[in-house]
Amino acid sequence: MEIERKFLLKRAPRQISDYEHSRIQQAYLCTEPVMRIRKKDDQYIFTYKSAGLMKREEVEVPLDAKSYEHLLKKCDGNIVSKTRYYVPLDSGLTAEIDIFHDGFDGLVIAEVEFPDLETARDFVPPVWMNHDVTSDARFQNSNLCQMKENERITLLKEILFS
């Protein structure tokens, strides 16, 4: 079970490069239900996610590089590329800050995963997590992968100039 909240950031926090990070590339075989393949540094993962925004089932299965490359050819839409930084929070939780690349430059999203719904609902984000987009499906990676260029440009303008 995955329980997470998402926050849109105007920019990455200062000194973000001081934190541990991973380079991620992911693509989608299907978006309803979500069936995703991901390359995270040197790891390859197939993920199934059920419907939902804050709470949903998630199953991950390891892949090898050959399987990943084979499946990548079968994916539709945009390949989502991002650098994920792991920033510890005062609450003992970790913010996973994604800085997007390749067509989504300027998009920065922080995700926080929780052990249960009560903790998720009670979470008071730090001031730099200025806009909760947990309930805005546009910011799910599975929806970003489906956006056409004009939709991406409109979304990024809305974010950068609001």
WOBELUR-V469039 format. One record per helix or strand of 2 or more residues. SS is the DSSP state (H for helix, E for strand). FROM is the first residue (numbers start at 1). TO is the last residue. If there is no record, write none. Layout:
SS|FROM|TO / SS|FROM|TO
This chain:
E|2|9 / H|16|18 / E|21|31 / E|34|40 / E|43|49 / E|55|56 / E|58|63 / H|65|72 / E|76|88 / E|94|101 / E|108|113 / H|117|122 / E|131|132 / H|137|139 / H|141|144 / H|149|160
